[in-house]
């Protein structure tokens, strides 16, 4: 029965678990109880002294890793979104007015937020499920080598739960605001032409392109929506959320389930910026 109890706790957060009493403490407690002297603290006392933060503040909660619940369907749709993202960039004459070096830098730094906007535009909703961190003990028991590739075959790394939740929250807000296709296009222009990207040869020209996209978005929204000021304030302010979504998270969540060697950035650069 004791064994069953131990198995029941596997995979659960241990932050709120009371520390087990040691064998030495148990022996001393029994002896001193028999002599009528010191009495050990109760289990309730241990729980109070070692009480952890709430679940929301628990580091186990924040550091969770997740994977797609339905990777076959979602990864297929993600690949379609990636193709449409590449097509969007290819159809921008202003992008190809930039020198090849600036083109490559913008693609490298901006493809992930562009992809998230594409997911939102295509209404790609998805669910995730928790995974365990790679287990060294499991690796040893299965007689595997200690290379990273072998560990990944046993336990996929997954994507950070907190980052995925921010991305899903951002997409949900866009859906609630009923962003139209033209607005998505202008938003993508604002994201792509990011003059803050380090190393650009012509940052002022890039900034001009971004300002043009932003002005066009403001003009279009003011004509199409009576509550345009609120929508624009939120939309433009929320673009900072996209910067927090890393390319590694996008690759890990949507493309590594199909191919462990997936390199989305390299594929996009070969497609959009051939040397």
N, C-alpha and C positions, 0 to 999 in steps of 0.2 A: 504493500500500500504506500509505503514511503517513497518507493521508486516511482509510483504513479504520480505522486505529488510533485516530484522534481520534474518529470516530463511535462507536466501541465504548465510549468512556468517558462519552458523553452520558447524563445522568440518574443517574449513579452518584455516591456520596459521594466528594468530592475531598480529604477530610481526611488520608487516608493516602497521597496521591499525592506523589511526589518533585517538587520544583520544577524546571522545565525550565532547562537551562543557556542563558544568553543568548548572542546572536550575538557580542557583544563579548568575553565570557568565552572563547568558542570560538576566536576569532582570537588573543587573547592567549595562550591555552594552547598553540596550535599554534606560535606564534613562540617562546615560552619553552622548549617541549620541544625545538625544533630547536637552541636555544642551550645545551641541557643544564642549564638553571637550574630555576626553580620548577616543580613539577608540580602540577596542579590536584587537588583532592580527588576521589576516585572517586565513582561513583554510589552505592555502598553507604554512603559517608561522608555524602552528602547525605541519604539515607534515614534514617540514624541520627540526624542532627542535627535533622531535621524530623519525627521520628516523632510521630504523633498518639495521643490516647487510644484505648482499645479501642472497638469498635463500640458497646458498651453506653453508654459515656460520651460518645460523639460527639454534638456539638450538632446535626448534620444528622439524626441518628437521632431525637433528642428533639423536634425542631421539624418533623418530617414532618407533612404534611397528608394526610388520607385521605377517601375517599368510599365509599359503599356499593357492594359488588360486584354486587348484584342489587337496584337501587333500585325497580323496578316492584313486586316482591313485598313487599319490606320496608316501603316507604312506605305501601302499602295497609294492612298490618297495624299500622303505627304510627298511622295515622289512626283505626283501630278502637280502639286503646289510648287515644288522646286522647279519643274519645267516651266511653269507659268511665270515664276519669278525671273528666271533667266530670259524668257521671252519679253517680259516687261522692260528689262534693261536693254536688251538688243534693239527695241523699238524706240529708244530715246536718242535722237540725233545729237543732242547736246552732250550726252555721255561720251560719244566718240569724237567730240571736239577737244576732249582732254588728252594729254599725252598718255601713252601706254602705262607709264609708271603710276600716274594718278588714278587711272582706271583700275589697276590692280589693287591699289591701296583701298579704294572705296569699296570694291567687291569684298576684299578680305575683312574689312571692318563692319560692313553694313549688310551682308547677306543674311545674317541670322535675324535681325529685326524685320527685314523685308519679308523673310519667310514667315514670321509670326503674323504679320499683316496679311499675308497670303492665306494662312490658315483661317484667320478670322473672315476674310472675304469669301472664302469657299465654304464657310460654316462647318469646318472640320472639328467636331467635338470629339473628345476622347476621355476615357477613364484610365486610371492607373492603379497599380497594386503595389504594396510594399514588398521589398526583398531583403534578405539578410546580407550583411556585409560579407566579403570573401572570408572564408574560414580556413585558417592555417591548419587546424586540427583535421578538418575534412580533407584538406589537400594531402596531409601526411597519411591518413588512414586509407586514402584511395591510391597511395603510392604514386603520386604525380610529382613531376619536377617542380622546382620553385620559380619558374619563369612566369612573368605577368600574363602571357598569352594562355598558359595552361590554367592559371587561376581563374581567368575570365571564362574559360570553357566550363568550369565548375560553377562559378558564381558570377553572373553578370553584374557589372558595377552599378548600372542604373543611373538615374538622374536625380539631382537634389530635389527633395519634396517641396521645400520652400520656394525654390525658383520656378518649378512647374506650376505651383499654385498661383504665383504672381502672374505668370503668363496666361493661365486659364481665367483669372479674374479680369485681366486686361481685355481678353477676347470677349468675355461675357458682357463687359461694359460697352464695347463697340456694338455688339449685337443689340443691346438694349437701346442704343441711340440710333439704330437703323441707318448705319453709314451706307451710302450708295456707292456704286462703282467708281464714279468720278472722284468722290471724296477719297476713296482708297488710293486712287492713282496719284492724287496730289499729296497724300500722306506719304506714299512711297517715295515720291520725289523729294520731300523734305528729309526723309530718313537717308536716302541714298546720297544726296549732295550735302555731306556733312563736312563743313570746313574745319572742324576741330580735329579731324583725322591727322595724326602726326606724320610729317614727311611729305606732304603735298607740295608740288612745285607751284601750283596756281590756286592757292586757297581762296583768294578773293573772287576768282571766277566761279569756283565751287559755291562760295557763299552767295553770290549773285543768283545762281541757279536755284539755290534753296529758298532765297527770299521771293523769287518769282513763283515758286510752287506754293509757298505759304500765302502770298498775296492772292493768287488765283483761288486757293481753297477758301479764304475769307470772303472773297467776292462771290463765289458760287454759293457758299453756305448762307450768306446774307439774303440772297435772292430765293433760295429754295426752302429755307426754314425760318419761321417766325421767332423761334428760340435759339437762333444761331449763336448769340453771344455766349450763352451757357455751354452749348455743345462745343464751340471752338475753344473756350477756356479749358474745358476738361480734356478735349482731344489733344491739344497742343501741350498741355501740362503733363499729360500721361505718357507722352513719348519717352520721357525719362525712364519709365518702367521697362521699355524695350531694351535700353542700354544695359539693364541688369541681367538680361537673358543672354547667356553666353553661347557661342557657337558650339562649344563642347557639349553643352546640355542638349541642344537641338540634335546634334549628331548622335549622341548616346541614346536619346529617347526614340527618335524616328527613323534612323538609318542603320545603326549598329545591329538591331534585331535581324535585319536582312543580310548584312555583311559586316563581319567584325572588322574588316579592313577598310570600311567606308571612309572616304576623304572628300567630303562635299565641297570644301573650299577649292581643292585641286581640280575637281570636275568643272566647277563654275569658271575658274580662271582659264582652263583650257577651252571652254566654250565661248566665253565672252571676251577674253583678252589673249588671243593666240599670239605667240611671239614670232 
